[in-house]
Amino acid sequence: MRIFLQISFAIAIAVNLTGCLTSVVTLPVKVAYGTGKLAVKGTSAAVRAVIPNDEYEDCLKAQKKNPVIQCKEPDED
């Protein structure tokens, strides 16, 4: 009976520690994802600031007033 309790206790500890281990392992991935996401957002904002596309933005504003209007997305060359 004592061996059964020891094995049960060991399994319970192992199961509880897997959550901890998962948090430790996934933390660097989450940090890298967040950093990359911010870098992409910053880059795209900088590109929009340097190369504005007023025509497309004007079309989107008009489309909000009149949903029938179709706006063609600018070429991303």
C-alpha positions as CSV (number, residue, x, y, z in Angstrom):
1,M,0.0,0.0,0.0
2,R,2.9,2.4,0.8
3,I,4.4,1.9,-2.7
4,F,1.0,2.7,-4.3
5,L,0.9,5.9,-2.3
6,Q,4.4,6.8,-3.3
7,I,3.8,6.1,-7.0
8,S,0.5,8.1,-6.8
9,F,2.3,11.0,-5.2
10,A,5.1,10.9,-7.8
11,I,2.6,10.9,-10.6
12,A,0.6,13.8,-9.1
13,I,3.8,15.9,-8.7
14,A,4.8,15.1,-12.3
15,V,1.4,16.1,-13.7
16,N,1.5,19.4,-11.7
17,L,5.0,20.2,-12.9
18,T,4.1,19.8,-16.6
19,G,2.1,23.0,-16.4
20,C,5.2,24.8,-14.9
21,L,7.4,23.3,-17.6
22,T,5.1,24.4,-20.4
23,S,5.1,27.9,-19.1
24,V,8.9,28.1,-18.9
25,V,9.3,26.6,-22.4
26,T,6.7,28.7,-24.1
27,L,7.7,32.0,-22.5
28,P,10.6,32.7,-24.9
29,V,8.4,31.9,-27.9
30,K,5.8,34.4,-26.7
31,V,8.4,37.1,-26.1
32,A,9.9,36.5,-29.6
33,Y,6.4,36.6,-31.2
34,G,5.5,39.8,-29.4
35,T,8.8,41.5,-30.4
36,G,8.5,40.4,-34.0
37,K,4.9,41.6,-34.1
38,L,5.9,45.1,-32.8
39,A,8.8,45.3,-35.3
40,V,6.5,44.5,-38.2
41,K,3.9,47.0,-37.1
42,G,6.6,49.7,-36.7
43,T,8.0,48.9,-40.1
44,S,4.7,49.0,-41.9
45,A,3.8,52.3,-40.1
46,A,7.1,53.8,-41.2
47,V,6.6,52.7,-44.8
48,R,3.1,54.2,-44.8
49,A,4.5,57.4,-43.5
50,V,7.2,57.6,-46.1
51,I,5.1,56.4,-49.0
52,P,1.6,57.5,-48.4
53,N,-1.2,56.3,-50.7
54,D,-3.8,59.0,-50.4
55,E,-5.8,57.6,-53.3
56,Y,-6.5,54.3,-51.5
57,E,-7.2,56.0,-48.2
58,D,-9.6,58.4,-49.8
59,C,-11.4,55.5,-51.4
60,L,-11.7,53.8,-48.1
61,K,-13.2,56.9,-46.5
62,A,-15.7,57.2,-49.3
63,Q,-16.5,53.5,-49.0
64,K,-17.5,54.0,-45.3
65,K,-20.1,56.6,-46.4
66,N,-21.2,54.5,-49.4
67,P,-20.6,50.7,-49.1
68,V,-21.3,50.2,-52.8
69,I,-17.9,51.7,-53.7
70,Q,-15.2,49.1,-54.4
71,C,-11.6,50.0,-53.5
72,K,-8.7,48.4,-55.3
73,E,-5.8,47.7,-53.0
74,P,-2.6,49.3,-54.1
75,D,0.1,47.2,-55.7
76,E,2.8,46.1,-53.2
77,D,5.9,46.0,-55.4
